[in-house]
């Protein structure tokens, strides 16, 4: 479902027509938790949903594809989020 705003501490993105989004972030490779917020910004157009906030953990040990001392690798996370309809 489109019309969902996704906010992290670095930027804002939006869902596509299927409700999917992709977020790429360049950060210092260390264990950390990111807050990700989801907001319905199109009102009742695709259904009226409550906002939701989740925590996403990144562990340095999960890094893959390290190339050199300047590129520590990447972490891929697949996260399924269900928004609740507004009452």
Order of alpha helices (4+ residues) and beta strands (2+ residues): beta-beta-beta-beta
